[in-house]
Amino acid sequence: MQSTLIHLECSECRRSHDSGDLQTVCRDCGAPLLARYDLEKARRSLSLEEAGRRGGGIWRWEELLPVKLAKHRVVLGEGNTPLVPVRRLGASIGMRQVLVKDESGNPTGSFKARGLAVALSKAIELGVREFVIPTAGNAGGALAAYAARAGVAANVYMPSDAPLGNQLEVEAFGAKLVLVAGLISDAGKQAAQEARRLGLFDVSTFKEPYRLEGKKTMGLELAEHFRGRLPDVIIYPTGGGTGLVGMWKAFAEMEAMSWIDSARPRMVTVQAAGCAPVVRAIETGAERIEPWQNARTDAAGLRVPAPFADRLILRAIRNSGGTAVAVSEDEIKMAQSELATMEGVLAAPEGAATWAGLKLLADQGWVKPEERVVLFNTGSGLKYL
């Protein structure tokens, strides 16, 4: 039982890159790199049933993760988050099977733990000892925690108006916090400059290949929970899009291993009306996402004006027959209140946006009463109190 990682492949030009070397993006075209595995070999030792017998955590999927040696895995108990039926909320809009995949139970309270656990572990295996990340908040806290666990250094660049809880979390874990005037795109520019100047390894979204691999475990867990049958619809709050693309990648790998058939969930992106570049691209039929000007939303994780992996995000939505919707700040706040008071789920505003989005889609008749719908709450609302 160990990783079956073979190489890295460019998501656009398909150039192969050596997974034994530290990689960032494609050397030819600058697009994101995707990890490729020997799936036939992986299938000989791993199945949905076998993963269940191995206990909890993301590392039970080790054949489909990139870290070669167990000693390099940095573990804080990430993964195996609950899938919570929200029957009262579902019934209120005529839906019979609405569930919330509640990622708030991860270390540091968000789904970012999955991606950063894998990215940091693989980079450490390849010799990295100092990291830098731009973040809207939660990814910075996750990197800081895993870096503390591993005894390596973390530098976190965060918009100065990010939630105070995220700022305090980074400092509590002993990472260097740099507050930046502007958006995550501005933090990204400063982080990249420091990475070049000081030789730090940048774990920005899709600027290295392995955060995606940690996030894809959400898709693996869905298939495990539903015993090889995927939900009809997945509604996902999309900033950088790693989770959306990661799950789409997981579905393709599972089909190649005969764990699931060719049926796919319709993938739905939800964004805030004040920063909805993916929604605009879907509505206009654009092939690339244009940067959103004057991005504004209290859902910090959705305030991403120009996702780097735009082509991968748009393909996943379109190839699944999905869509993208924007919701207002008032709709997000109302959704947070309804999730908390009616179902006991204290969702981050990004996660609550998915419930607001489902209400719109149900009203339009885009989803049917009998369909199984999974909403992703990507983090804890505690950091926003």
JODA-V184560 format. One line per field, one symbol per residue. phi: phi as a letter, one per 30 degrees, with the letter a starting at -180 (. if undefined). burial: 1 if it has 24 or more other ideal C-beta (glycine too) atoms within 12 Angstrom, else 0. A space follows every 10 residues. Layout:
phi=???
burial=???
This chain:
phi=.aececacbd dcciddbddd cdbcbedcbi ddccdcbddd ddddcbbddd edddjcjddd cedcbdddce dcdcbbjdjh ddccdcddde ddciccbcbc dcddddeiia ddedddeddd ddddecjdbb bbbcadlddd dddddddddd iccbbccbed cdeeedddde dddiddcccc dkcddddddd ddddeddcid cdceeidbdc eedddddddd dddddchicc ddbccbdccd iddddddddd ddddddcidb cddbddcccc bdedabdded dddciddbcd eddhdbadde dcdbdbddce dddddddddd idabbcbddd dddddedddd dcbiccdded ddeddddddd ddddidcced ddbccccdad dedcd
burial=0111110111 1000001010 0111110000 1111111010 0100011100 1000001111 1111111000 0111110111 1011110011 0010101111 1111111111 1111111111 1111110101 1111111111 1111111111 0111111110 1110111011 0010111111 0011111101 1101100001 1111111111 1111111111 1111110001 1111111111 1111111111 1111001011 0001111111 1111111111 1100000010 0100101111 1111111111 1111111101 0111111110 1110110111 0010111111 1111111111 1100011000 1111111111 11110
